[in-house]
Amino acid sequence: MPTEISFIAAMLVGFFGGVHCVGMCGGVVGALTFGLPAEKRAGMRQLWPYLLSYNLARISAYVVAGAIVGGLGAFSAW
């Protein structure tokens, strides 16, 4: 029984996490992409640097936020 509950919980976390990504990141990427000139959106070769920059900044922000929260947690445990 606990295994079945764990699978259901993991599925729900994944589902709600996916909805969060589409709602938050999808809107931002869409707005940034459609804000580019049409010739930059013409093909993946022109669009690639923008998408790479966005995702690197997004991942870096998560790393910094995680480091701050982890540091606060470690500091408060003393």
N, CA, C and O atoms as a Tripos MOL2 file, in Angstrom:
@<TRIPOS>MOLECULE
protein
  312   311    78     0     0
PROTEIN
NO_CHARGES

@<TRIPOS>ATOM
      1 N           0.8110   -1.2140    0.0000 N.3       1 MET1
      2 CA          0.0000    0.0000    0.0000 C.3       1 MET1
      3 C           0.8520    1.2750    0.0000 C.2       1 MET1
      4 O           0.5430    2.1800   -0.7760 O.2       1 MET1
      5 N           1.9040    1.4050    0.8190 N.am      2 PRO2
      6 CA          2.7020    2.6340    0.7960 C.3       2 PRO2
      7 C           3.3380    2.8970   -0.5690 C.2       2 PRO2
      8 O           3.4990    4.0510   -0.9650 O.2       2 PRO2
      9 N           3.7020    1.8290   -1.2930 N.am      3 THR3
     10 CA          4.3140    2.0080   -2.6120 C.3       3 THR3
     11 C           3.3270    2.6370   -3.5780 C.2       3 THR3
     12 O           3.7010    3.5190   -4.3500 O.2       3 THR3
     13 N           2.0840    2.2060   -3.5540 N.am      4 GLU4
     14 CA          1.0670    2.7550   -4.4380 C.3       4 GLU4
     15 C           0.8350    4.2360   -4.1310 C.2       4 GLU4
     16 O           0.6900    5.0390   -5.0530 O.2       4 GLU4
     17 N           0.7980    4.5980   -2.8800 N.am      5 ILE5
     18 CA          0.6110    5.9940   -2.4950 C.3       5 ILE5
     19 C           1.8000    6.8350   -2.9600 C.2       5 ILE5
     20 O           1.6220    7.9720   -3.3960 O.2       5 ILE5
     21 N           3.0070    6.2810   -2.8700 N.am      6 SER6
     22 CA          4.1980    7.0020   -3.3070 C.3       6 SER6
     23 C           4.1530    7.2800   -4.8050 C.2       6 SER6
     24 O           4.5240    8.3690   -5.2450 O.2       6 SER6
     25 N           3.6980    6.2970   -5.5950 N.am      7 PHE7
     26 CA          3.6000    6.5020   -7.0330 C.3       7 PHE7
     27 C           2.5560    7.5600   -7.3710 C.2       7 PHE7
     28 O           2.7740    8.3850   -8.2580 O.2       7 PHE7
     29 N           1.4440    7.5420   -6.6820 N.am      8 ILE8
     30 CA          0.3990    8.5480   -6.9170 C.3       8 ILE8
     31 C           0.9050    9.9350   -6.5310 C.2       8 ILE8
     32 O           0.6640   10.9020   -7.2540 O.2       8 ILE8
     33 N           1.6010   10.0450   -5.4070 N.am      9 ALA9
     34 CA          2.1480   11.3330   -4.9800 C.3       9 ALA9
     35 C           3.1730   11.8330   -5.9900 C.2       9 ALA9
     36 O           3.1720   13.0170   -6.3280 O.2       9 ALA9
     37 N           4.0520   10.9540   -6.4800 N.am     10 ALA10
     38 CA          5.0550   11.3540   -7.4720 C.3      10 ALA10
     39 C           4.3830   11.8120   -8.7660 C.2      10 ALA10
     40 O           4.8230   12.7820   -9.3830 O.2      10 ALA10
     41 N           3.3370   11.1300   -9.1710 N.am     11 MET11
     42 CA          2.6280   11.5170  -10.3880 C.3      11 MET11
     43 C           1.9840   12.8960  -10.2200 C.2      11 MET11
     44 O           2.0490   13.7220  -11.1310 O.2      11 MET11
     45 N           1.3670   13.1500   -9.0690 N.am     12 LEU12
     46 CA          0.7410   14.4470   -8.8360 C.3      12 LEU12
     47 C           1.7640   15.5750   -8.7780 C.2      12 LEU12
     48 O           1.5210   16.6580   -9.3090 O.2      12 LEU12
     49 N           2.9070   15.3320   -8.1370 N.am     13 VAL13
     50 CA          3.9600   16.3520   -8.0850 C.3      13 VAL13
     51 C           4.4560   16.6540   -9.4890 C.2      13 VAL13
     52 O           4.6440   17.8190   -9.8390 O.2      13 VAL13
     53 N           4.6700   15.6310  -10.2940 N.am     14 GLY14
     54 CA          5.0960   15.8390  -11.6780 C.3      14 GLY14
     55 C           4.0620   16.5920  -12.4980 C.2      14 GLY14
     56 O           4.4070   17.4820  -13.2760 O.2      14 GLY14
     57 N           2.8050   16.2380  -12.3270 N.am     15 PHE15
     58 CA          1.7390   16.9120  -13.0670 C.3      15 PHE15
     59 C           1.6590   18.3940  -12.7000 C.2      15 PHE15
     60 O           1.6250   19.2530  -13.5820 O.2      15 PHE15
     61 N           1.6310   18.6880  -11.4200 N.am     16 PHE16
     62 CA          1.5230   20.0830  -11.0090 C.3      16 PHE16
     63 C           2.7990   20.8570  -11.3030 C.2      16 PHE16
     64 O           2.7410   22.0550  -11.5780 O.2      16 PHE16
     65 N           3.9510   20.1960  -11.2510 N.am     17 GLY17
     66 CA          5.2010   20.8440  -11.6300 C.3      17 GLY17
     67 C           5.2150   21.1930  -13.1090 C.2      17 GLY17
     68 O           5.7040   22.2550  -13.4950 O.2      17 GLY17
     69 N           4.6810   20.3090  -13.9350 N.am     18 GLY18
     70 CA          4.6050   20.5770  -15.3720 C.3      18 GLY18
     71 C           3.6830   21.7440  -15.6840 C.2      18 GLY18
     72 O           3.9890   22.5660  -16.5480 O.2      18 GLY18
     73 N           2.5650   21.8210  -14.9920 N.am     19 VAL19
     74 CA          1.6420   22.9380  -15.1830 C.3      19 VAL19
     75 C           2.3230   24.2500  -14.7860 C.2      19 VAL19
     76 O           2.1530   25.2720  -15.4500 O.2      19 VAL19
     77 N           3.0840   24.2120  -13.7140 N.am     20 HIS20
     78 CA          3.8280   25.3980  -13.2790 C.3      20 HIS20
     79 C           4.8130   25.8340  -14.3660 C.2      20 HIS20
     80 O           4.9030   27.0220  -14.6760 O.2      20 HIS20
     81 N           5.5430   24.8940  -14.9390 N.am     21 CYS21
     82 CA          6.5310   25.2300  -15.9720 C.3      21 CYS21
     83 C           5.8720   25.8430  -17.2070 C.2      21 CYS21
     84 O           6.3600   26.8340  -17.7500 O.2      21 CYS21
     85 N           4.7820   25.2610  -17.6370 N.am     22 VAL22
     86 CA          4.0830   25.8010  -18.8150 C.3      22 VAL22
     87 C           3.5490   27.1940  -18.5110 C.2      22 VAL22
     88 O           3.6420   28.0900  -19.3500 O.2      22 VAL22
     89 N           2.9980   27.3810  -17.3360 N.am     23 GLY23
     90 CA          2.4270   28.6800  -16.9810 C.3      23 GLY23
     91 C           3.4570   29.7630  -16.7690 C.2      23 GLY23
     92 O           3.2630   30.8990  -17.2020 O.2      23 GLY23
     93 N           4.5520   29.4260  -16.1080 N.am     24 MET24
     94 CA          5.5650   30.4360  -15.7890 C.3      24 MET24
     95 C           6.5630   30.5860  -16.9330 C.2      24 MET24
     96 O           6.6870   31.6640  -17.5140 O.2      24 MET24
     97 N           7.2570   29.5340  -17.2470 N.am     25 CYS25
     98 CA          8.3220   29.6150  -18.2460 C.3      25 CYS25
     99 C           7.7690   29.7520  -19.6600 C.2      25 CYS25
    100 O           8.3290   30.4800  -20.4790 O.2      25 CYS25
    101 N           6.6890   29.0670  -19.9450 N.am     26 GLY26
    102 CA          6.1220   29.1270  -21.2920 C.3      26 GLY26
    103 C           5.6930   30.5230  -21.6890 C.2      26 GLY26
    104 O           5.9450   30.9550  -22.8150 O.2      26 GLY26
    105 N           5.0550   31.2280  -20.7870 N.am     27 GLY27
    106 CA          4.6320   32.5950  -21.0880 C.3      27 GLY27
    107 C           5.8020   33.5440  -21.2790 C.2      27 GLY27
    108 O           5.7860   34.4000  -22.1630 O.2      27 GLY27
    109 N           6.8170   33.3830  -20.4410 N.am     28 VAL28
    110 CA          7.9930   34.2540  -20.5440 C.3      28 VAL28
    111 C           8.7370   33.9810  -21.8440 C.2      28 VAL28
    112 O           9.0980   34.9190  -22.5550 O.2      28 VAL28
    113 N           8.9700   32.7160  -22.1640 N.am     29 VAL29
    114 CA          9.6790   32.3720  -23.4050 C.3      29 VAL29
    115 C           8.8640   32.8160  -24.6180 C.2      29 VAL29
    116 O           9.4260   33.3250  -25.5870 O.2      29 VAL29
    117 N           7.5600   32.6300  -24.5710 N.am     30 GLY30
    118 CA          6.7200   33.0750  -25.6770 C.3      30 GLY30
    119 C           6.7910   34.5800  -25.8850 C.2      30 GLY30
    120 O           6.9110   35.0530  -27.0150 O.2      30 GLY30
    121 N           6.7160   35.3260  -24.7960 N.am     31 ALA31
    122 CA          6.7800   36.7860  -24.9020 C.3      31 ALA31
    123 C           8.1410   37.2430  -25.4120 C.2      31 ALA31
    124 O           8.2240   38.1250  -26.2670 O.2      31 ALA31
    125 N           9.2070   36.6430  -24.8900 N.am     32 LEU32
    126 CA         10.5420   37.0200  -25.3570 C.3      32 LEU32
    127 C          10.7590   36.6360  -26.8180 C.2      32 LEU32
    128 O          11.3560   37.3960  -27.5810 O.2      32 LEU32
    129 N          10.2790   35.4700  -27.2030 N.am     33 THR33
    130 CA         10.4570   35.0190  -28.5830 C.3      33 THR33
    131 C           9.6680   35.8800  -29.5560 C.2      33 THR33
    132 O          10.1970   36.2680  -30.5990 O.2      33 THR33
    133 N           8.4240   36.1850  -29.2410 N.am     34 PHE34
    134 CA          7.6210   36.9920  -30.1520 C.3      34 PHE34
    135 C           8.0450   38.4520  -30.1380 C.2      34 PHE34
    136 O           7.6500   39.2140  -31.0200 O.2      34 PHE34
    137 N           8.8390   38.8550  -29.1580 N.am     35 GLY35
    138 CA          9.3770   40.2060  -29.1240 C.3      35 GLY35
    139 C          10.5800   40.3930  -30.0290 C.2      35 GLY35
    140 O          11.0100   41.5200  -30.2720 O.2      35 GLY35
    141 N          11.1280   39.2840  -30.5330 N.am     36 LEU36
    142 CA         12.2770   39.3630  -31.4320 C.3      36 LEU36
    143 C          11.8140   39.7410  -32.8380 C.2      36 LEU36
    144 O          10.6610   39.5030  -33.1980 O.2      36 LEU36
    145 N          12.7000   40.3250  -33.6260 N.am     37 PRO37
    146 CA         12.3600   40.5940  -35.0300 C.3      37 PRO37
    147 C          12.0570   39.2840  -35.7740 C.2      37 PRO37
    148 O          12.5760   38.2260  -35.4160 O.2      37 PRO37
    149 N          11.2290   39.3650  -36.7900 N.am     38 ALA38
    150 CA         10.7860   38.1770  -37.5350 C.3      38 ALA38
    151 C          11.9540   37.4040  -38.1300 C.2      38 ALA38
    152 O          11.9050   36.1750  -38.1790 O.2      38 ALA38
    153 N          13.0010   38.0820  -38.5810 N.am     39 GLU39
    154 CA         14.1370   37.3720  -39.1780 C.3      39 GLU39
    155 C          14.9090   36.5510  -38.1370 C.2      39 GLU39
    156 O          15.5460   35.5560  -38.4840 O.2      39 GLU39
    157 N          14.8570   36.9600  -36.8770 N.am     40 LYS40
    158 CA         15.5030   36.1830  -35.8120 C.3      40 LYS40
    159 C          14.6780   34.9500  -35.4530 C.2      40 LYS40
    160 O          15.2240   33.9600  -34.9670 O.2      40 LYS40
    161 N          13.3800   35.0020  -35.6860 N.am     41 ARG41
    162 CA         12.4990   33.8720  -35.3890 C.3      41 ARG41
    163 C          12.3310   32.9410  -36.5770 C.2      41 ARG41
    164 O          11.6140   31.9450  -36.4800 O.2      41 ARG41
    165 N          12.9820   33.2470  -37.7050 N.am     42 ALA42
    166 CA         12.7710   32.4950  -38.9410 C.3      42 ALA42
    167 C          13.2170   31.0340  -38.8300 C.2      42 ALA42
    168 O          12.5730   30.1470  -39.3890 O.2      42 ALA42
    169 N          14.2810   30.7880  -38.1340 N.am     43 GLY43
    170 CA         14.7740   29.4150  -38.0380 C.3      43 GLY43
    171 C          15.4330   29.1710  -36.7000 C.2      43 GLY43
    172 O          15.7170   30.0960  -35.9390 O.2      43 GLY43
    173 N          15.6670   27.9080  -36.4350 N.am     44 MET44
    174 CA         16.2540   27.5260  -35.1580 C.3      44 MET44
    175 C          17.6850   28.0520  -35.0330 C.2      44 MET44
    176 O          18.1290   28.3670  -33.9290 O.2      44 MET44
    177 N          18.4020   28.1490  -36.1360 N.am     45 ARG45
    178 CA         19.7850   28.6310  -36.0940 C.3      45 ARG45
    179 C          19.8500   30.0710  -35.5640 C.2      45 ARG45
    180 O          20.7580   30.4000  -34.8010 O.2      45 ARG45
    181 N          18.9200   30.9150  -35.9500 N.am     46 GLN46
    182 CA         18.8970   32.2980  -35.4750 C.3      46 GLN46
    183 C          18.3300   32.3990  -34.0640 C.2      46 GLN46
    184 O          18.7000   33.3020  -33.3130 O.2      46 GLN46
    185 N          17.4500   31.4980  -33.7010 N.am     47 LEU47
    186 CA         16.7620   31.5440  -32.4200 C.3      47 LEU47
    187 C          17.5580   30.8730  -31.3010 C.2      47 LEU47
    188 O          17.3670   31.1930  -30.1270 O.2      47 LEU47
    189 N          18.4390   29.9540  -31.6550 N.am     48 TRP48
    190 CA         19.1770   29.1550  -30.6890 C.3      48 TRP48
    191 C          19.9000   29.9760  -29.6170 C.2      48 TRP48
    192 O          19.7760   29.6420  -28.4390 O.2      48 TRP48
    193 N          20.6540   31.0400  -29.9620 N.am     49 PRO49
    194 CA         21.3570   31.8000  -28.9140 C.3      49 PRO49
    195 C          20.4110   32.4210  -27.8840 C.2      49 PRO49
    196 O          20.7540   32.5070  -26.7050 O.2      49 PRO49
    197 N          19.2550   32.8440  -28.3060 N.am     50 TYR50
    198 CA         18.2900   33.4470  -27.3880 C.3      50 TYR50
    199 C          17.7120   32.4020  -26.4300 C.2      50 TYR50
    200 O          17.5880   32.6490  -25.2300 O.2      50 TYR50
    201 N          17.3640   31.2440  -26.9680 N.am     51 LEU51
    202 CA         16.8270   30.1780  -26.1260 C.3      51 LEU51
    203 C          17.8880   29.6530  -25.1580 C.2      51 LEU51
    204 O          17.5870   29.3600  -24.0010 O.2      51 LEU51
    205 N          19.1230   29.5340  -25.6310 N.am     52 LEU52
    206 CA         20.2040   29.0890  -24.7660 C.3      52 LEU52
    207 C          20.4470   30.0900  -23.6400 C.2      52 LEU52
    208 O          20.6220   29.6990  -22.4860 O.2      52 LEU52
    209 N          20.4570   31.3670  -23.9710 N.am     53 SER53
    210 CA         20.6650   32.4070  -22.9530 C.3      53 SER53
    211 C          19.5510   32.4000  -21.9180 C.2      53 SER53
    212 O          19.8100   32.5090  -20.7200 O.2      53 SER53
    213 N          18.3170   32.2740  -22.3790 N.am     54 TYR54
    214 CA         17.1920   32.2470  -21.4450 C.3      54 TYR54
    215 C          17.3170   31.0710  -20.4810 C.2      54 TYR54
    216 O          17.1740   31.2370  -19.2700 O.2      54 TYR54
    217 N          17.5820   29.8930  -21.0160 N.am     55 ASN55
    218 CA         17.6360   28.7030  -20.1600 C.3      55 ASN55
    219 C          18.8310   28.7190  -19.2220 C.2      55 ASN55
    220 O          18.7190   28.2620  -18.0840 O.2      55 ASN55
    221 N          19.9680   29.2290  -19.6650 N.am     56 LEU56
    222 CA         21.1140   29.3500  -18.7630 C.3      56 LEU56
    223 C          20.8170   30.3280  -17.6230 C.2      56 LEU56
    224 O          21.1880   30.0800  -16.4760 O.2      56 LEU56
    225 N          20.1570   31.4200  -17.9380 N.am     57 ALA57
    226 CA         19.7940   32.3860  -16.8920 C.3      57 ALA57
    227 C          18.7770   31.7860  -15.9270 C.2      57 ALA57
    228 O          18.8600   32.0080  -14.7190 O.2      57 ALA57
    229 N          17.8270   31.0350  -16.4510 N.am     58 ARG58
    230 CA         16.8120   30.4000  -15.6060 C.3      58 ARG58
    231 C          17.4450   29.3850  -14.6580 C.2      58 ARG58
    232 O          17.1460   29.3740  -13.4640 O.2      58 ARG58
    233 N          18.3080   28.5450  -15.1840 N.am     59 ILE59
    234 CA         18.9610   27.5350  -14.3540 C.3      59 ILE59
    235 C          19.8770   28.1980  -13.3340 C.2      59 ILE59
    236 O          19.9390   27.7680  -12.1820 O.2      59 ILE59
    237 N          20.5880   29.2410  -13.7510 N.am     60 SER60
    238 CA         21.4650   29.9630  -12.8190 C.3      60 SER60
    239 C          20.6610   30.5860  -11.6790 C.2      60 SER60
    240 O          21.1010   30.5800  -10.5290 O.2      60 SER60
    241 N          19.4980   31.1180  -11.9970 N.am     61 ALA61
    242 CA         18.6530   31.7060  -10.9570 C.3      61 ALA61
    243 C          18.1990   30.6480   -9.9570 C.2      61 ALA61
    244 O          18.1590   30.9090   -8.7550 O.2      61 ALA61
    245 N          17.8530   29.4460  -10.4480 N.am     62 TYR62
    246 CA         17.4800   28.3670   -9.5360 C.3      62 TYR62
    247 C          18.6600   27.9390   -8.6730 C.2      62 TYR62
    248 O          18.4850   27.6350   -7.4930 O.2      62 TYR62
    249 N          19.8630   27.9120   -9.2490 N.am     63 VAL63
    250 CA         21.0570   27.5240   -8.4890 C.3      63 VAL63
    251 C          21.3290   28.5440   -7.3860 C.2      63 VAL63
    252 O          21.5990   28.1730   -6.2440 O.2      63 VAL63
    253 N          21.2590   29.8280   -7.7310 N.am     64 VAL64
    254 CA         21.5120   30.8750   -6.7340 C.3      64 VAL64
    255 C          20.4490   30.8340   -5.6330 C.2      64 VAL64
    256 O          20.7760   30.9230   -4.4500 O.2      64 VAL64
    257 N          19.1930   30.7010   -6.0180 N.am     65 ALA65
    258 CA         18.1190   30.6350   -5.0130 C.3      65 ALA65
    259 C          18.3060   29.4220   -4.1080 C.2      65 ALA65
    260 O          18.1170   29.5190   -2.8960 O.2      65 ALA65
    261 N          18.6760   28.2810   -4.6880 N.am     66 GLY66
    262 CA         18.9140   27.0910   -3.8880 C.3      66 GLY66
    263 C          20.0960   27.2480   -2.9470 C.2      66 GLY66
    264 O          20.0570   26.7800   -1.8090 O.2      66 GLY66
    265 N          21.1520   27.9070   -3.4220 N.am     67 ALA67
    266 CA         22.3240   28.1360   -2.5770 C.3      67 ALA67
    267 C          21.9850   29.0640   -1.4110 C.2      67 ALA67
    268 O          22.4440   28.8520   -0.2890 O.2      67 ALA67
    269 N          21.1870   30.0840   -1.6780 N.am     68 ILE68
    270 CA         20.7880   31.0120   -0.6080 C.3      68 ILE68
    271 C          19.9450   30.2940    0.4370 C.2      68 ILE68
    272 O          20.2010   30.4050    1.6360 O.2      68 ILE68
    273 N          18.9410   29.5580   -0.0220 N.am     69 VAL69
    274 CA         18.0720   28.8430    0.9170 C.3      69 VAL69
    275 C          18.8580   27.7550    1.6580 C.2      69 VAL69
    276 O          18.6700   27.5620    2.8590 O.2      69 VAL69
    277 N          19.7350   27.0470    0.9440 N.am     70 GLY70
    278 CA         20.5600   26.0410    1.6020 C.3      70 GLY70
    279 C          21.5000   26.6540    2.6180 C.2      70 GLY70
    280 O          21.7020   26.0930    3.6950 O.2      70 GLY70
    281 N          22.0790   27.8050    2.2870 N.am     71 GLY71
    282 CA         22.9540   28.4980    3.2280 C.3      71 GLY71
    283 C          22.2000   28.9690    4.4630 C.2      71 GLY71
    284 O          22.6950   28.8460    5.5840 O.2      71 GLY71
    285 N          21.0180   29.5000    4.2580 N.am     72 LEU72
    286 CA         20.1940   29.9140    5.3990 C.3      72 LEU72
    287 C          19.8170   28.7300    6.2630 C.2      72 LEU72
    288 O          19.8100   28.8300    7.4900 O.2      72 LEU72
    289 N          19.5020   27.6050    5.6310 N.am     73 GLY73
    290 CA         19.1570   26.4070    6.3840 C.3      73 GLY73
    291 C          20.3390   25.8760    7.1720 C.2      73 GLY73
    292 O          20.1880   25.4520    8.3180 O.2      73 GLY73
    293 N          21.5130   25.8970    6.5630 N.am     74 ALA74
    294 CA         22.7100   25.4280    7.2690 C.3      74 ALA74
    295 C          23.0720   26.3740    8.4070 C.2      74 ALA74
    296 O          23.4850   25.9360    9.4800 O.2      74 ALA74
    297 N          22.9200   27.6530    8.1720 N.am     75 PHE75
    298 CA         23.2530   28.6470    9.1970 C.3      75 PHE75
    299 C          22.2790   28.5620   10.3850 C.2      75 PHE75
    300 O          22.6830   28.7280   11.5360 O.2      75 PHE75
    301 N          21.0180   28.3070   10.1010 N.am     76 SER76
    302 CA         20.0160   28.2470   11.1750 C.3      76 SER76
    303 C          20.1180   26.9580   11.9840 C.2      76 SER76
    304 O          19.5840   26.8820   13.0900 O.2      76 SER76
    305 N          20.7920   25.9500   11.4490 N.am     77 ALA77
    306 CA         20.9280   24.6690   12.1560 C.3      77 ALA77
    307 C          21.9920   24.7390   13.2450 C.2      77 ALA77
    308 O          22.0870   23.8190   14.0580 O.2      77 ALA77
    309 N          22.7790   25.7800   13.2880 N.am     78 TRP78
    310 CA         23.8430   25.8960   14.3000 C.3      78 TRP78
    311 C          23.2640   26.1620   15.5980 C.2      78 TRP78
    312 O          23.9910   26.2930   16.5830 O.2      78 TRP78
@<TRIPOS>BOND
     1     1     2 1
     2     2     3 1
     3     3     4 2
     4     3     5 am
     5     5     6 1
     6     6     7 1
     7     7     8 2
     8     7     9 am
     9     9    10 1
    10    10    11 1
    11    11    12 2
    12    11    13 am
    13    13    14 1
    14    14    15 1
    15    15    16 2
    16    15    17 am
    17    17    18 1
    18    18    19 1
    19    19    20 2
    20    19    21 am
    21    21    22 1
    22    22    23 1
    23    23    24 2
    24    23    25 am
    25    25    26 1
    26    26    27 1
    27    27    28 2
    28    27    29 am
    29    29    30 1
    30    30    31 1
    31    31    32 2
    32    31    33 am
    33    33    34 1
    34    34    35 1
    35    35    36 2
    36    35    37 am
    37    37    38 1
    38    38    39 1
    39    39    40 2
    40    39    41 am
    41    41    42 1
    42    42    43 1
    43    43    44 2
    44    43    45 am
    45    45    46 1
    46    46    47 1
    47    47    48 2
    48    47    49 am
    49    49    50 1
    50    50    51 1
    51    51    52 2
    52    51    53 am
    53    53    54 1
    54    54    55 1
    55    55    56 2
    56    55    57 am
    57    57    58 1
    58    58    59 1
    59    59    60 2
    60    59    61 am
    61    61    62 1
    62    62    63 1
    63    63    64 2
    64    63    65 am
    65    65    66 1
    66    66    67 1
    67    67    68 2
    68    67    69 am
    69    69    70 1
    70    70    71 1
    71    71    72 2
    72    71    73 am
    73    73    74 1
    74    74    75 1
    75    75    76 2
    76    75    77 am
    77    77    78 1
    78    78    79 1
    79    79    80 2
    80    79    81 am
    81    81    82 1
    82    82    83 1
    83    83    84 2
    84    83    85 am
    85    85    86 1
    86    86    87 1
    87    87    88 2
    88    87    89 am
    89    89    90 1
    90    90    91 1
    91    91    92 2
    92    91    93 am
    93    93    94 1
    94    94    95 1
    95    95    96 2
    96    95    97 am
    97    97    98 1
    98    98    99 1
    99    99   100 2
   100    99   101 am
   101   101   102 1
   102   102   103 1
   103   103   104 2
   104   103   105 am
   105   105   106 1
   106   106   107 1
   107   107   108 2
   108   107   109 am
   109   109   110 1
   110   110   111 1
   111   111   112 2
   112   111   113 am
   113   113   114 1
   114   114   115 1
   115   115   116 2
   116   115   117 am
   117   117   118 1
   118   118   119 1
   119   119   120 2
   120   119   121 am
   121   121   122 1
   122   122   123 1
   123   123   124 2
   124   123   125 am
   125   125   126 1
   126   126   127 1
   127   127   128 2
   128   127   129 am
   129   129   130 1
   130   130   131 1
   131   131   132 2
   132   131   133 am
   133   133   134 1
   134   134   135 1
   135   135   136 2
   136   135   137 am
   137   137   138 1
   138   138   139 1
   139   139   140 2
   140   139   141 am
   141   141   142 1
   142   142   143 1
   143   143   144 2
   144   143   145 am
   145   145   146 1
   146   146   147 1
   147   147   148 2
   148   147   149 am
   149   149   150 1
   150   150   151 1
   151   151   152 2
   152   151   153 am
   153   153   154 1
   154   154   155 1
   155   155   156 2
   156   155   157 am
   157   157   158 1
   158   158   159 1
   159   159   160 2
   160   159   161 am
   161   161   162 1
   162   162   163 1
   163   163   164 2
   164   163   165 am
   165   165   166 1
   166   166   167 1
   167   167   168 2
   168   167   169 am
   169   169   170 1
   170   170   171 1
   171   171   172 2
   172   171   173 am
   173   173   174 1
   174   174   175 1
   175   175   176 2
   176   175   177 am
   177   177   178 1
   178   178   179 1
   179   179   180 2
   180   179   181 am
   181   181   182 1
   182   182   183 1
   183   183   184 2
   184   183   185 am
   185   185   186 1
   186   186   187 1
   187   187   188 2
   188   187   189 am
   189   189   190 1
   190   190   191 1
   191   191   192 2
   192   191   193 am
   193   193   194 1
   194   194   195 1
   195   195   196 2
   196   195   197 am
   197   197   198 1
   198   198   199 1
   199   199   200 2
   200   199   201 am
   201   201   202 1
   202   202   203 1
   203   203   204 2
   204   203   205 am
   205   205   206 1
   206   206   207 1
   207   207   208 2
   208   207   209 am
   209   209   210 1
   210   210   211 1
   211   211   212 2
   212   211   213 am
   213   213   214 1
   214   214   215 1
   215   215   216 2
   216   215   217 am
   217   217   218 1
   218   218   219 1
   219   219   220 2
   220   219   221 am
   221   221   222 1
   222   222   223 1
   223   223   224 2
   224   223   225 am
   225   225   226 1
   226   226   227 1
   227   227   228 2
   228   227   229 am
   229   229   230 1
   230   230   231 1
   231   231   232 2
   232   231   233 am
   233   233   234 1
   234   234   235 1
   235   235   236 2
   236   235   237 am
   237   237   238 1
   238   238   239 1
   239   239   240 2
   240   239   241 am
   241   241   242 1
   242   242   243 1
   243   243   244 2
   244   243   245 am
   245   245   246 1
   246   246   247 1
   247   247   248 2
   248   247   249 am
   249   249   250 1
   250   250   251 1
   251   251   252 2
   252   251   253 am
   253   253   254 1
   254   254   255 1
   255   255   256 2
   256   255   257 am
   257   257   258 1
   258   258   259 1
   259   259   260 2
   260   259   261 am
   261   261   262 1
   262   262   263 1
   263   263   264 2
   264   263   265 am
   265   265   266 1
   266   266   267 1
   267   267   268 2
   268   267   269 am
   269   269   270 1
   270   270   271 1
   271   271   272 2
   272   271   273 am
   273   273   274 1
   274   274   275 1
   275   275   276 2
   276   275   277 am
   277   277   278 1
   278   278   279 1
   279   279   280 2
   280   279   281 am
   281   281   282 1
   282   282   283 1
   283   283   284 2
   284   283   285 am
   285   285   286 1
   286   286   287 1
   287   287   288 2
   288   287   289 am
   289   289   290 1
   290   290   291 1
   291   291   292 2
   292   291   293 am
   293   293   294 1
   294   294   295 1
   295   295   296 2
   296   295   297 am
   297   297   298 1
   298   298   299 1
   299   299   300 2
   300   299   301 am
   301   301   302 1
   302   302   303 1
   303   303   304 2
   304   303   305 am
   305   305   306 1
   306   306   307 1
   307   307   308 2
   308   307   309 am
   309   309   310 1
   310   310   311 1
   311   311   312 2
@<TRIPOS>SUBSTRUCTURE
     1 MET1         2 RESIDUE 1 A MET
     2 PRO2         6 RESIDUE 1 A PRO
     3 THR3        10 RESIDUE 1 A THR
     4 GLU4        14 RESIDUE 1 A GLU
     5 ILE5        18 RESIDUE 1 A ILE
     6 SER6        22 RESIDUE 1 A SER
     7 PHE7        26 RESIDUE 1 A PHE
     8 ILE8        30 RESIDUE 1 A ILE
     9 ALA9        34 RESIDUE 1 A ALA
    10 ALA10       38 RESIDUE 1 A ALA
    11 MET11       42 RESIDUE 1 A MET
    12 LEU12       46 RESIDUE 1 A LEU
    13 VAL13       50 RESIDUE 1 A VAL
    14 GLY14       54 RESIDUE 1 A GLY
    15 PHE15       58 RESIDUE 1 A PHE
    16 PHE16       62 RESIDUE 1 A PHE
    17 GLY17       66 RESIDUE 1 A GLY
    18 GLY18       70 RESIDUE 1 A GLY
    19 VAL19       74 RESIDUE 1 A VAL
    20 HIS20       78 RESIDUE 1 A HIS
    21 CYS21       82 RESIDUE 1 A CYS
    22 VAL22       86 RESIDUE 1 A VAL
    23 GLY23       90 RESIDUE 1 A GLY
    24 MET24       94 RESIDUE 1 A MET
    25 CYS25       98 RESIDUE 1 A CYS
    26 GLY26      102 RESIDUE 1 A GLY
    27 GLY27      106 RESIDUE 1 A GLY
    28 VAL28      110 RESIDUE 1 A VAL
    29 VAL29      114 RESIDUE 1 A VAL
    30 GLY30      118 RESIDUE 1 A GLY
    31 ALA31      122 RESIDUE 1 A ALA
    32 LEU32      126 RESIDUE 1 A LEU
    33 THR33      130 RESIDUE 1 A THR
    34 PHE34      134 RESIDUE 1 A PHE
    35 GLY35      138 RESIDUE 1 A GLY
    36 LEU36      142 RESIDUE 1 A LEU
    37 PRO37      146 RESIDUE 1 A PRO
    38 ALA38      150 RESIDUE 1 A ALA
    39 GLU39      154 RESIDUE 1 A GLU
    40 LYS40      158 RESIDUE 1 A LYS
    41 ARG41      162 RESIDUE 1 A ARG
    42 ALA42      166 RESIDUE 1 A ALA
    43 GLY43      170 RESIDUE 1 A GLY
    44 MET44      174 RESIDUE 1 A MET
    45 ARG45      178 RESIDUE 1 A ARG
    46 GLN46      182 RESIDUE 1 A GLN
    47 LEU47      186 RESIDUE 1 A LEU
    48 TRP48      190 RESIDUE 1 A TRP
    49 PRO49      194 RESIDUE 1 A PRO
    50 TYR50      198 RESIDUE 1 A TYR
    51 LEU51      202 RESIDUE 1 A LEU
    52 LEU52      206 RESIDUE 1 A LEU
    53 SER53      210 RESIDUE 1 A SER
    54 TYR54      214 RESIDUE 1 A TYR
    55 ASN55      218 RESIDUE 1 A ASN
    56 LEU56      222 RESIDUE 1 A LEU
    57 ALA57      226 RESIDUE 1 A ALA
    58 ARG58      230 RESIDUE 1 A ARG
    59 ILE59      234 RESIDUE 1 A ILE
    60 SER60      238 RESIDUE 1 A SER
    61 ALA61      242 RESIDUE 1 A ALA
    62 TYR62      246 RESIDUE 1 A TYR
    63 VAL63      250 RESIDUE 1 A VAL
    64 VAL64      254 RESIDUE 1 A VAL
    65 ALA65      258 RESIDUE 1 A ALA
    66 GLY66      262 RESIDUE 1 A GLY
    67 ALA67      266 RESIDUE 1 A ALA
    68 ILE68      270 RESIDUE 1 A ILE
    69 VAL69      274 RESIDUE 1 A VAL
    70 GLY70      278 RESIDUE 1 A GLY
    71 GLY71      282 RESIDUE 1 A GLY
    72 LEU72      286 RESIDUE 1 A LEU
    73 GLY73      290 RESIDUE 1 A GLY
    74 ALA74      294 RESIDUE 1 A ALA
    75 PHE75      298 RESIDUE 1 A PHE
    76 SER76      302 RESIDUE 1 A SER
    77 ALA77      306 RESIDUE 1 A ALA
    78 TRP78      310 RESIDUE 1 A TRP
